[in-house]
Amino acid sequence: MNDYSYLMKGLTRVATNSSTLVSSSRYLNDPRIRDWVATHLLRKNGPDAPTPSDPMPLVLALREVQDIEHINALFAAERRKNPTLDAWFRAGYVSSFKREDLRDYPAHTMAGIFYKQLMDNDLQVDIVPPYKPQNDYQYFFLRAGQTHDLEHILGGGGFDFIGEVVPYYMRLTNLFVHLSAELAGELCVFYMLSSTRILTRAVLHYPQTWLAVLDALERGAQVGRSSDPLYSLRWEDVFDLTPAEARAKCGIRGVRLADTAAASAQWC
């Protein structure tokens, strides 16, 4: 009854002189990432560790663990064969608007919706302090941070914890549609790990919300699969448009709206 030898075939013990954990995975080798995955994929939510604070330690670790020079080389190779990406980098556009610049837009416009979200939660426009990018990798993630809330609205992901799954999976799908697989994989490491914490916590601790989480994943993936490159979005192009008008202008397709606020409220 307890003989699992058939399923365990092929396992090999690897000899090593190392006194610490070592593997062929740079992510498994890093104690910060091991701790982050174990903590944030298994923990419950709690007021002592607000969920918006989860990603930053992961971001800081990945900056050291990932090979940024290699990622920039992948960007260079991609730019030689992908004129859309190359033109985007050459333009080098960086947003500089502030919260007060959105104040006078009608409530039904993209800027009005964004302004309400910022004011209701006492937030500023920039998720992280702005910086002057020194290479393609830094520029890519600067713009990703600047357009994150735009992707929420365009993709139909609510500004709540489960709603975060929508823009995560928009990116996780869209980058693989529009970029080479190796480059997309490197750019999606953060999105994969950070989004998975929501999936595992739902099943482990909040199973009544799992179908809402799964639906958010499916909705985000559909938008990512169907839409034009998300990395090229600009807030400034859609300030005065309604969400429907902005989707048409930006090439955002496959959107299916759903309210995840009530399900997210159960994550306590």
VEXMIPA-340153 format. One record per residue (C-alpha): z, x, y; residue in three letters. Coordinates in steps of 0.05 Angstrom, whole numbers. Layout:
       Z       X       Y  code
       Z       X       Y   ALA
...
//
This chain:
       Z       X       Y  code
       0       0       0   MET
      15      58      48   ASN
     -40     106      27   ASP
     -85     116      88   TYR
    -116     181      64   SER
    -186     151      65   TYR
    -181     135     139   LEU
    -151     203     154   MET
    -207     244     122   LYS
    -236     300     164   GLY
    -174     315     205   LEU
    -166     389     215   THR
    -104     426     240   ARG
    -126     475     294   VAL
     -87     541     295   ALA
     -66     566     363   THR
     -20     618     393   ASN
      -9     576     455   SER
      62     555     471   SER
      37     494     509   THR
     -11     436     496   LEU
     -83     459     497   VAL
    -147     421     481   SER
    -221     419     496   SER
    -208     365     548   SER
    -191     389     618   ARG
    -159     322     631   TYR
    -113     325     571   LEU
     -95     397     588   ASN
     -68     377     656   ASP
       5     354     654   PRO
      -2     314     719   ARG
     -59     272     691   ILE
     -24     263     623   ARG
      38     238     660   ASP
      -3     193     706   TRP
     -40     161     648   VAL
      24     151     607   ALA
      61     123     667   THR
      11      78     700   HIS
     -25      51     639   LEU
      41      32     606   LEU
      89      13     661   ARG
     105     -55     690   LYS
      95     -70     763   ASN
     156     -65     808   GLY
     175     -62     882   PRO
     201       9     873   ASP
     130      33     859   ALA
      80     -11     897   PRO
      13     -13     861   THR
     -28      12     921   PRO
      10      78     915   SER
     -13      89     843   ASP
     -80     123     855   PRO
     -63     179     904   MET
     -28     226     854   PRO
     -88     218     809   LEU
    -137     233     866   VAL
     -99     297     884   LEU
     -97     320     811   ALA
    -171     307     799   LEU
    -190     348     860   ARG
    -162     408     823   GLU
    -180     390     752   VAL
    -252     370     762   GLN
    -303     425     775   ASP
    -324     408     846   ILE
    -374     465     849   GLU
    -409     437     787   HIS
    -409     367     816   ILE
    -441     393     880   ASN
    -494     428     837   ALA
    -507     361     802   LEU
    -514     328     870   PHE
    -564     382     891   ALA
    -605     371     828   ALA
    -603     296     837   GLU
    -625     300     910   ARG
    -687     338     889   ARG
    -711     279     846   LYS
    -677     220     880   ASN
    -705     210     950   PRO
    -659     151     964   THR
    -597     193     953   LEU
    -626     252     990   ASP
    -642     210    1051   ALA
    -571     181    1051   TRP
    -540     251    1051   PHE
    -588     275    1105   ARG
    -568     217    1150   ALA
    -495     236    1140   GLY
    -470     172    1172   TYR
    -394     166    1181   VAL
    -360     103    1207   SER
    -316     111    1269   SER
    -298      39    1287   PHE
    -225      18    1293   LYS
    -188     -47    1277   ARG
    -190     -70    1350   GLU
    -267     -66    1349   ASP
    -267    -125    1300   LEU
    -222    -171    1340   ARG
    -275    -215    1374   ASP
    -319    -229    1314   TYR
    -319    -301    1288   PRO
    -273    -313    1228   ALA
    -331    -330    1181   HIS
    -366    -264    1192   THR
    -357    -200    1152   MET
    -320    -167    1210   ALA
    -277    -229    1220   GLY
    -257    -231    1147   ILE
    -241    -157    1148   PHE
    -201    -163    1212   TYR
    -158    -218    1182   LYS
    -144    -176    1120   GLN
    -123    -117    1164   LEU
     -80    -158    1210   MET
     -47    -200    1155   ASP
     -25    -137    1119   ASN
     -14     -91    1179   ASP
     -68     -43    1156   LEU
    -116       3    1192   GLN
    -190      13    1177   VAL
    -183      80    1143   ASP
    -153      80    1073   ILE
    -140     155    1080   VAL
    -141     196    1144   PRO
    -213     213    1164   PRO
    -237     285    1154   TYR
    -300     325    1165   LYS
    -334     333    1098   PRO
    -355     404    1078   GLN
    -400     388    1020   ASN
    -435     330     984   ASP
    -374     315     940   TYR
    -329     307    1000   GLN
    -380     264    1038   TYR
    -391     219     978   PHE
    -318     202     971   PHE
    -306     197    1046   LEU
    -359     142    1048   ARG
    -332     110     985   ALA
    -265     102    1019   GLY
    -296      75    1083   GLN
    -336      21    1047   THR
    -285       1     994   HIS
    -263     -63    1029   ASP
    -336     -80    1043   LEU
    -348     -79     968   GLU
    -289    -126     958   HIS
    -321    -178    1002   ILE
    -393    -169     981   LEU
    -376    -168     907   GLY
    -328    -226     909   GLY
    -265    -187     892   GLY
    -203    -214     924   GLY
    -154    -170     963   PHE
    -103    -173     908   ASP
     -86    -130     848   PHE
    -132    -164     798   ILE
    -186    -170     851   GLY
    -188     -93     852   GLU
    -222     -95     784   VAL
    -286    -123     816   VAL
    -303     -64     862   PRO
    -280     -15     809   TYR
    -329     -41     758   TYR
    -383     -50     811   MET
    -380      25     820   ARG
    -371      41     747   LEU
    -436       5     732   THR
    -477      16     794   ASN
    -471      92     795   LEU
    -498      96     725   PHE
    -556      51     744   VAL
    -577      93     804   HIS
    -556     164     787   LEU
    -563     211     728   SER
    -511     199     674   ALA
    -476     266     680   GLU
    -467     260     755   LEU
    -446     187     750   ALA
    -396     206     697   GLY
    -363     258     741   GLU
    -360     210     800   LEU
    -331     154     757   CYS
    -271     192     728   VAL
    -224     165     781   PHE
    -253      94     777   TYR
    -245      92     701   MET
    -174     117     699   LEU
    -149      77     759   SER
    -182      12     736   SER
    -156      19     665   THR
     -84      15     688   ARG
     -98     -57     708   ILE
    -129     -74     640   LEU
     -72     -44     599   THR
     -16     -73     641   ARG
     -47    -142     635   ALA
     -48    -140     560   VAL
      19    -105     551   LEU
      61    -141     603   HIS
      23    -199     635   TYR
     -20    -228     579   PRO
     -25    -295     614   GLN
     -70    -260     665   THR
    -115    -223     616   TRP
    -174    -272     619   LEU
    -173    -269     695   ALA
    -174    -193     691   VAL
    -230    -193     640   LEU
    -270    -241     683   ASP
    -262    -195     743   ALA
    -287    -137     701   LEU
    -348    -177     678   GLU
    -363    -201     749   ARG
    -359    -131     778   GLY
    -403    -101     723   ALA
    -456    -155     734   GLN
    -459    -140     809   VAL
    -462     -66     797   GLY
    -517     -73     746   ARG
    -560    -119     789   SER
    -551     -89     859   SER
    -581     -35     902   ASP
    -541      30     910   PRO
    -471      14     932   LEU
    -459      84     960   TYR
    -508      70    1017   SER
    -471       9    1045   LEU
    -451       8    1119   ARG
    -400     -38    1151   TRP
    -435     -33    1217   GLU
    -498     -64    1189   ASP
    -464    -130    1171   VAL
    -408    -141    1222   PHE
    -438    -205    1250   ASP
    -464    -233    1183   LEU
    -433    -282    1135   THR
    -419    -255    1065   PRO
    -480    -291    1038   ALA
    -524    -262    1092   GLU
    -494    -193    1082   ALA
    -508    -195    1007   ARG
    -581    -211    1020   ALA
    -587    -155    1071   LYS
    -553    -103    1028   CYS
    -585    -120     962   GLY
    -521    -145     929   ILE
    -539    -190     871   ARG
    -505    -226     813   GLY
    -443    -246     851   VAL
    -399    -299     820   ARG
    -338    -318     861   LEU
    -269    -330     831   ALA
    -199    -332     861   ASP
    -151    -283     828   THR
     -93    -291     877   ALA
     -53    -338     833   ALA
     -61    -294     772   ALA
     -42    -231     812   SER
      21    -266     837   ALA
      46    -266     765   GLN
      47    -190     765   TRP
     120    -182     784   CYS
//
